[in-house]
Amino acid sequence: MSSQFSLLGQRRFLPFFSTQFLGAFNDNVFKTALITMVSFKAISFAGFDGKQLATILPGLFILPYFLFSATAGQLADKFEKGRMIRAIKLLEIAIMALAAWGFIANMLWMLVLALFMMGVHSTLFGPVKYSYLPQHLGEHELVGGNGVVEMGTFVAILLGEIVGAAIVSVTDSGLPVAALVMLTAASGWGTSLGIPASPPAAADLRIGWNPVTETLRTIGFAHKTRAVWMSLLGISWFWFYGATLLAQFPNFAKESLGGGEVIFILLLAVFSVGIGFGSLLCEKLSRGHVEIGLVPFAAIGLTVFGIDLYWAIPATPLAPGASLTQFLQYGAHWRMLADIALIGISGGLYIVPLYAMVQTRSEKTHQSRIMAANNILNSAFMVASAVLSLMMFKFGLSIPQVFLATALLNAVVALYIYTLLPEFLMRFVVWLAVSLIYRIHSQGSERLPRQGAALLLGDAVRPSDTLVILACSPRPVRFVMTEASLRNPLLGFVLRQNGVILVPEGESLDGALTLERIREAIAEDAVVAVFSGDPKVLPGALTALPADIRRIDTTLRTSRRKGLFQAARITFAETA
């Protein structure tokens, strides 16, 4: 994990990280102070009670994502990102001035307006945030960089929620919150001054201001690449899941657990720390590239621990206003906290690979607009979360039952996504099998091309050893193999999903039909792996293939199993 933290010492990353950290902190100080105020101080507004307001207000914050993301994505692609971030931070100062006035004057309508405007601010910042990283980080740094950003975001959320809730719980004066949000907004603008320039991706882009047509067009950009679209849906689904939990935590702490603000803060802390830890863990588990095999693994965790959370919640809450010490005396509460932490860890493992996949597989000239599409989908899913939660409450479900329904629904959504894009499931099988069987020492994996055709060449390997090569490759690898090599159902599934090139029965690797299939794969910019035990076969066969194709000698050596794992050493060396 040390390599990803080294980014914090570099100008291309630290000012940007600090700016987004302060922005996330400020958002959540303000939001949590407002939600805590309406949840615990018996405040009503426009006919809604505190429980309903706690559900509606987060939806109001994310509504601008749905309305204005398409325009924000165009602006982020057209203009230099450093300058745009500084302009957004000046807008934040103005909005926080409005919020400060609302807190000091105790004017709820003004705070609600400021909450909506902070949603506008975050809508503008989102596409810049995620399209900035691919411009300043190498592909091998993206998983680690995204992990640090997500960790920082959720630590900022945690601190903001704790501080916002704590201030409201200890004083009825709005002055402390007002002063803090103004100071933080000004600090965010200060750190943004150090963000380096980022050349615009589409300087000639003509901005379309019609929100309906541009939203549809932006969604269309995202839909062009199936893997990107499925990744965006996966990210948005997690925000549905997370929004459902977070929106109910205040009343869950109060009604289901019998606690007050301190218990609410504890729930937030455990969940946020879990996501931060899971985000950092991604680089360790990804072997230096974008590993989407972590996503199904994490989805299992979201369902399993979500179901166990329901069963862990005590049937009878503590006496109203129970202290933290009283709360922690019950073993059932520790199990519940463990479930919340594991849901958070699963969430971090879930979203970081998906963000990195979107960044690496989307067109560079449309990257901000793709991230804007992500914001549109996120907003739609989070509004749907608020609406569905309200509907379940209307039908008499309790908060724990809402948590259970969300965990079960997660399993359905995950199966749907993996049915439409089996690559996720295939990478999960590869990642899990390799993690359980091998300890890999890889050298030269950076030579594997991120795009374009390539040939991996080497001596014959066992069919099961192809998993090691797949685990080290950031892209699918099309192996040239016989039908007999696919007899193992699991291995056959993996290789077929990668587009295995079958050698016709009775033909060798240098046969005419096999070479024709290899040429077709190369024409499609695929990575093709040809491993032969006969040193006379490959040279003759390769003369029939284009001479300008990148050729990478691949050497794989596996040792006998010692203890639990088998050692595998793999080297990639590009040939002239």
Secondary structure as GFF3:
##gff-version 3
##sequence-region A 1 576
A	DSSP	alpha_helix	2	5	.	.	.	ID=ss1
A	DSSP	three_ten_helix	6	9	.	.	.	ID=ss2
A	DSSP	alpha_helix	14	40	.	.	.	ID=ss3
A	DSSP	alpha_helix	50	78	.	.	.	ID=ss4
A	DSSP	alpha_helix	81	105	.	.	.	ID=ss5
A	DSSP	alpha_helix	108	136	.	.	.	ID=ss6
A	DSSP	alpha_helix	139	170	.	.	.	ID=ss7
A	DSSP	alpha_helix	175	192	.	.	.	ID=ss8
A	DSSP	alpha_helix	211	223	.	.	.	ID=ss9
A	DSSP	alpha_helix	226	251	.	.	.	ID=ss10
A	DSSP	pi_helix	252	256	.	.	.	ID=ss11
A	DSSP	alpha_helix	261	286	.	.	.	ID=ss12
A	DSSP	alpha_helix	294	312	.	.	.	ID=ss13
A	DSSP	alpha_helix	324	328	.	.	.	ID=ss14
A	DSSP	alpha_helix	331	361	.	.	.	ID=ss15
A	DSSP	three_ten_helix	364	366	.	.	.	ID=ss16
A	DSSP	alpha_helix	367	394	.	.	.	ID=ss17
A	DSSP	alpha_helix	399	420	.	.	.	ID=ss18
A	DSSP	alpha_helix	422	437	.	.	.	ID=ss19
A	DSSP	beta_strand	438	443	.	.	.	ID=ss20
A	DSSP	three_ten_helix	445	447	.	.	.	ID=ss21
A	DSSP	beta_strand	454	458	.	.	.	ID=ss22
A	DSSP	three_ten_helix	463	465	.	.	.	ID=ss23
A	DSSP	alpha_helix	466	472	.	.	.	ID=ss24
A	DSSP	beta_strand	477	481	.	.	.	ID=ss25
A	DSSP	three_ten_helix	483	486	.	.	.	ID=ss26
A	DSSP	alpha_helix	489	497	.	.	.	ID=ss27
A	DSSP	beta_strand	501	502	.	.	.	ID=ss28
A	DSSP	alpha_helix	512	523	.	.	.	ID=ss29
A	DSSP	beta_strand	527	531	.	.	.	ID=ss30
A	DSSP	alpha_helix	537	542	.	.	.	ID=ss31
A	DSSP	beta_strand	550	558	.	.	.	ID=ss32
A	DSSP	beta_strand	566	574	.	.	.	ID=ss33
###
